[in-house]
Amino acid sequence: GTIMKLLPLLLTTAMLCACAPMVWVRPDTTPEQAKSDGAECQISAYGKYPEKEVVITPGDKREPSTFQDSNDTLRDAEAAYCMRMQGYTWQRAK
């Protein structure tokens, strides 16, 4: 399902910077609730901007074509907007 598709994305995002990762924070909310709200926003964003694969064909014919999700950026922006509308801010983890 959608959750299984999102899992690698969420794990990759979490592993990008082990030094001081960025997290969604709201004063009255536990980290678990923030994760849950974040997942809901991701699912909602997926509904609005489903995966739309486009083929990237390199100029050099010896290179293989790659697939890219053209809705990726829109989906990330939509999920972030969803979190901000719920009162979250994007901050470095303490």
Backbone as ProteinMPNN parsed JSONL, in Angstrom:
{"seq_chain_A": "GTIMKLLPLLLTTAMLCACAPMVWVRPDTTPEQAKSDGAECQISAYGKYPEKEVVITPGDKREPSTFQDSNDTLRDAEAAYCMRMQGYTWQRAK", "coords_chain_A": {"N_chain_A": [[0.804, -1.195, 0.0], [0.18, 2.376, 0.186], [1.574, 3.269, 2.459], [3.757, 1.507, 2.598], [5.128, 2.283, 0.335], [5.875, 4.816, 1.087], [7.543, 4.41, 3.255], [10.396, 3.839, 2.62], [11.074, 6.393, 1.663], [10.604, 8.041, 3.913], [12.442, 6.925, 5.705], [14.846, 7.398, 4.357], [14.874, 10.183, 4.372], [15.126, 10.614, 7.12], [17.666, 9.616, 7.552], [19.393, 11.267, 6.188], [20.792, 13.355, 7.498], [22.528, 12.619, 10.143], [23.655, 14.075, 12.124], [22.221, 16.478, 13.271], [19.137, 16.024, 12.966], [16.295, 17.303, 11.137], [13.079, 18.079, 12.351], [9.469, 18.0, 12.641], [7.865, 20.216, 14.796], [5.679, 20.947, 17.46], [4.515, 22.773, 20.17], [2.555, 21.581, 21.968], [2.623, 18.863, 21.46], [3.549, 15.415, 21.27], [6.552, 13.681, 20.115], [5.751, 11.308, 18.859], [3.104, 11.837, 18.116], [3.56, 13.898, 16.323], [4.936, 12.487, 14.327], [2.883, 10.797, 13.484], [0.98, 12.679, 12.543], [2.554, 13.721, 10.519], [2.777, 11.512, 8.811], [0.106, 11.264, 8.041], [-0.164, 13.661, 6.618], [1.631, 13.165, 4.531], [0.347, 11.029, 3.238], [-2.013, 12.27, 2.461], [-0.917, 14.181, 0.718], [0.086, 12.456, -1.212], [-2.298, 11.569, -2.264], [-3.189, 13.855, -3.552], [-1.066, 14.468, -5.255], [-0.165, 12.049, -6.976], [2.303, 9.439, -7.673], [4.095, 10.168, -10.559], [5.617, 8.981, -13.074], [8.307, 9.955, -15.087], [10.301, 9.495, -17.947], [13.705, 9.843, -18.069], [15.818, 10.45, -20.542], [19.099, 10.113, -21.35], [21.469, 12.188, -23.184], [23.598, 10.794, -24.225], [23.496, 7.835, -25.805], [24.461, 5.436, -24.801], [24.149, 5.446, -22.128], [21.86, 4.328, -19.602], [18.286, 4.868, -19.605], [16.537, 6.698, -17.093], [14.068, 6.658, -14.47], [11.945, 9.106, -13.15], [10.098, 10.636, -10.552], [7.885, 12.958, -11.312], [6.165, 14.389, -9.708], [7.247, 14.601, -7.229], [8.46, 16.893, -5.906], [6.273, 18.655, -5.691], [4.624, 17.117, -4.059], [6.144, 16.94, -1.681], [6.126, 19.653, -0.94], [3.385, 20.047, -0.543], [2.882, 18.303, 1.626], [4.45, 19.539, 3.587], [3.151, 22.011, 3.756], [0.7, 21.142, 4.75], [1.48, 20.277, 7.326], [2.349, 22.717, 8.437], [-0.058, 24.098, 8.471], [-1.263, 22.842, 10.551], [-0.005, 23.884, 12.665], [2.657, 23.203, 13.085], [6.261, 23.6, 13.217], [9.31, 23.515, 11.343], [12.153, 22.283, 12.579], [15.52, 21.958, 13.939], [16.321, 18.894, 15.478], [16.366, 18.487, 19.005]], "CA_chain_A": [[0.0, 0.0, 0.0], [0.851, 3.678, 0.165], [2.506, 3.351, 3.591], [4.972, 0.779, 2.25], [5.845, 3.114, -0.636], [6.406, 5.987, 1.786], [8.539, 4.022, 4.245], [11.781, 4.127, 2.216], [11.215, 7.848, 1.571], [10.706, 8.579, 5.264], [13.702, 6.453, 6.284], [15.92, 8.121, 3.677], [14.845, 11.541, 4.89], [15.637, 10.58, 8.49], [19.088, 9.261, 7.574], [20.191, 12.236, 5.442], [21.723, 14.051, 8.382], [22.492, 12.015, 11.472], [24.183, 15.055, 13.083], [21.083, 17.093, 13.955], [18.053, 15.929, 11.987], [15.191, 18.262, 11.201], [11.816, 17.445, 12.725], [8.309, 18.877, 12.808], [7.678, 20.449, 16.227], [4.562, 21.78, 17.936], [4.684, 22.752, 21.632], [1.619, 20.723, 22.715], [2.569, 17.583, 20.774], [4.641, 14.451, 21.467], [7.186, 13.292, 18.85], [4.947, 10.25, 18.225], [1.953, 12.482, 17.474], [4.097, 14.629, 15.173], [5.193, 11.477, 13.285], [1.578, 10.362, 12.998], [0.44, 13.774, 11.724], [3.404, 13.791, 9.329], [2.384, 10.408, 7.927], [-1.201, 11.638, 7.484], [0.064, 14.707, 5.612], [2.263, 12.514, 3.373], [-0.686, 10.25, 2.55], [-2.887, 13.262, 1.829], [-0.167, 14.756, -0.401], [0.12, 11.411, -2.237], [-3.61, 11.568, -2.909], [-3.269, 15.041, -4.402], [-0.001, 14.38, -6.26], [0.306, 10.659, -7.037], [3.544, 9.237, -8.411], [3.963, 10.356, -12.001], [6.951, 8.686, -13.582], [8.731, 10.447, -16.391], [11.542, 8.845, -18.35], [14.796, 10.761, -18.365], [16.691, 9.818, -21.518], [20.333, 10.888, -21.481], [21.915, 12.499, -24.541], [24.485, 9.712, -24.628], [22.646, 6.64, -25.942], [25.021, 4.284, -24.08], [23.669, 5.547, -20.742], [20.473, 3.852, -19.493], [17.262, 5.844, -19.229], [16.138, 6.583, -15.69], [12.705, 7.096, -14.194], [11.891, 10.094, -12.087], [8.738, 10.992, -10.165], [7.786, 14.404, -11.558], [5.331, 15.016, -8.671], [7.984, 14.512, -5.976], [8.623, 18.209, -5.275], [4.93, 19.147, -5.344], [4.137, 16.316, -2.937], [6.872, 17.379, -0.484], [5.623, 20.981, -0.585], [2.017, 19.864, -0.045], [2.976, 17.694, 2.958], [4.981, 20.575, 4.48], [2.067, 22.978, 3.932], [-0.262, 20.458, 5.621], [2.008, 20.324, 8.7], [2.337, 24.115, 8.896], [-1.455, 24.458, 8.728], [-1.617, 22.247, 11.844], [0.737, 24.587, 13.7], [4.013, 22.685, 13.26], [7.392, 24.292, 12.617], [10.389, 22.62, 10.921], [13.295, 22.694, 13.402], [16.551, 20.95, 14.254], [15.979, 18.081, 16.659], [17.179, 18.872, 20.172]], "C_chain_A": [[0.85, 1.263, 0.0], [1.89, 3.788, 1.273], [3.828, 2.665, 3.232], [5.801, 1.558, 1.228], [6.528, 4.286, 0.069], [7.54, 5.638, 2.734], [9.979, 4.293, 3.813], [12.051, 5.63, 2.143], [11.415, 8.461, 2.95], [12.016, 8.175, 5.923], [14.889, 7.193, 5.677], [16.011, 9.534, 4.218], [15.448, 11.594, 6.29], [17.144, 10.341, 8.532], [19.983, 10.288, 6.881], [21.215, 12.942, 6.316], [21.596, 13.49, 9.785], [22.95, 13.003, 12.543], [23.059, 15.694, 13.9], [19.917, 17.098, 12.974], [16.976, 16.99, 12.217], [13.91, 17.487, 11.517], [10.703, 18.486, 12.778], [8.033, 18.994, 14.302], [6.455, 21.332, 16.458], [4.572, 21.657, 19.448], [3.806, 21.747, 22.386], [1.604, 19.282, 22.214], [3.781, 16.706, 21.07], [5.291, 14.153, 20.111], [6.391, 12.221, 18.095], [3.75, 10.841, 17.485], [2.407, 13.244, 16.227], [4.375, 13.665, 14.01], [3.886, 11.024, 12.649], [0.954, 11.424, 12.092], [1.226, 13.905, 10.42], [3.037, 12.723, 8.317], [1.046, 10.713, 7.259], [-1.039, 12.679, 6.376], [0.701, 14.122, 4.356], [1.22, 11.757, 2.552], [-1.633, 11.18, 1.803], [-2.208, 13.865, 0.594], [-0.057, 13.759, -1.552], [-1.188, 11.358, -3.005], [-3.749, 12.712, -3.903], [-2.266, 14.976, -5.562], [0.561, 12.963, -6.305], [1.619, 10.568, -7.812], [3.27, 9.381, -9.899], [5.362, 10.186, -12.588], [7.172, 9.306, -14.947], [10.069, 9.785, -16.692], [12.553, 9.928, -18.7], [15.76, 10.028, -19.299], [17.939, 10.673, -21.681], [20.702, 11.138, -22.937], [22.805, 11.4, -25.096], [23.69, 8.41, -24.631], [23.185, 5.418, -25.191], [24.569, 4.283, -22.613], [22.229, 5.041, -20.684], [19.519, 5.007, -19.157], [16.929, 5.643, -17.758], [14.713, 7.084, -15.553], [12.741, 8.071, -13.036], [10.425, 10.424, -11.82], [8.605, 12.512, -10.286], [6.929, 15.126, -10.513], [6.021, 15.093, -7.308], [8.048, 15.848, -5.223], [7.285, 18.787, -4.831], [4.391, 18.433, -4.116], [4.819, 16.734, -1.64], [6.348, 18.734, -0.004], [4.225, 20.896, 0.014], [2.025, 19.296, 1.371], [3.476, 18.728, 3.976], [3.905, 21.626, 4.777], [1.027, 22.42, 4.907], [0.196, 20.533, 7.078], [1.977, 21.751, 9.257], [0.915, 24.567, 9.236], [-1.936, 23.889, 10.068], [-0.792, 22.856, 12.986], [2.146, 24.085, 13.954], [5.044, 23.632, 12.659], [8.498, 23.273, 12.359], [11.66, 23.093, 11.628], [14.319, 21.575, 13.523], [16.108, 20.197, 15.507], [16.904, 18.478, 17.81], [17.94, 17.671, 20.699]], "O_chain_A": [[2.069, 1.217, -0.164], [2.97, 4.339, 1.057], [4.899, 3.191, 3.532], [7.03, 1.502, 1.25], [7.626, 4.694, -0.31], [8.408, 6.471, 2.994], [10.726, 4.921, 4.565], [13.13, 6.088, 2.517], [12.294, 9.302, 3.137], [12.637, 8.978, 6.619], [15.823, 7.571, 6.385], [17.105, 10.029, 4.492], [16.199, 12.516, 6.609], [17.822, 10.81, 9.446], [21.207, 10.194, 6.973], [22.369, 13.107, 5.921], [20.677, 13.838, 10.526], [22.677, 12.808, 13.727], [22.967, 15.463, 15.105], [19.73, 18.064, 12.234], [16.784, 17.492, 13.324], [13.694, 16.384, 11.013], [10.951, 19.681, 12.937], [7.971, 17.983, 15.001], [6.229, 22.318, 15.755], [4.631, 20.544, 19.968], [4.267, 21.127, 23.344], [0.664, 18.544, 22.512], [4.91, 17.195, 21.115], [4.663, 14.346, 19.07], [6.353, 12.214, 16.865], [3.417, 10.416, 16.379], [1.723, 13.237, 15.203], [4.09, 13.98, 12.855], [3.792, 10.884, 11.43], [0.459, 11.112, 11.009], [0.657, 14.164, 9.36], [2.989, 12.984, 7.114], [0.865, 10.458, 6.069], [-1.687, 12.597, 5.332], [0.362, 14.524, 3.242], [1.21, 11.835, 1.323], [-2.009, 10.916, 0.661], [-2.842, 14.039, -0.446], [-0.099, 14.145, -2.72], [-1.211, 11.138, -4.215], [-4.354, 12.556, -4.964], [-2.567, 15.371, -6.688], [1.626, 12.694, -5.75], [1.999, 11.502, -8.518], [2.33, 8.79, -10.43], [6.171, 11.113, -12.597], [6.335, 9.196, -15.844], [10.87, 9.547, -15.788], [12.288, 10.81, -19.517], [16.439, 9.09, -18.882], [17.852, 11.827, -22.101], [20.295, 10.385, -23.822], [22.773, 11.108, -26.291], [23.26, 7.939, -23.578], [22.444, 4.461, -24.966], [24.602, 3.25, -21.945], [21.453, 5.289, -21.606], [19.903, 5.985, -18.514], [17.032, 4.53, -17.243], [14.213, 7.829, -16.396], [13.476, 7.883, -12.066], [9.613, 10.485, -12.744], [9.144, 13.259, -9.468], [6.963, 16.355, -10.439], [5.442, 15.596, -6.345], [7.725, 15.912, -4.037], [7.17, 19.339, -3.737], [3.782, 19.049, -3.242], [4.159, 16.871, -0.61], [6.149, 18.939, 1.194], [3.918, 21.6, 0.976], [1.263, 19.75, 2.225], [2.976, 18.783, 5.1], [3.768, 22.075, 5.915], [0.536, 23.136, 5.779], [-0.606, 20.819, 7.967], [1.619, 21.961, 10.416], [0.713, 25.331, 10.179], [-2.898, 24.391, 10.65], [-0.87, 22.403, 14.128], [2.776, 24.49, 14.93], [4.752, 24.37, 11.719], [8.607, 22.278, 13.076], [12.184, 24.164, 11.323], [14.031, 20.41, 13.25], [15.593, 20.783, 16.459], [18.082, 18.767, 17.601], [18.68, 17.789, 21.676]]}, "name": "protein", "num_of_chains": 1, "seq": "GTIMKLLPLLLTTAMLCACAPMVWVRPDTTPEQAKSDGAECQISAYGKYPEKEVVITPGDKREPSTFQDSNDTLRDAEAAYCMRMQGYTWQRAK"}
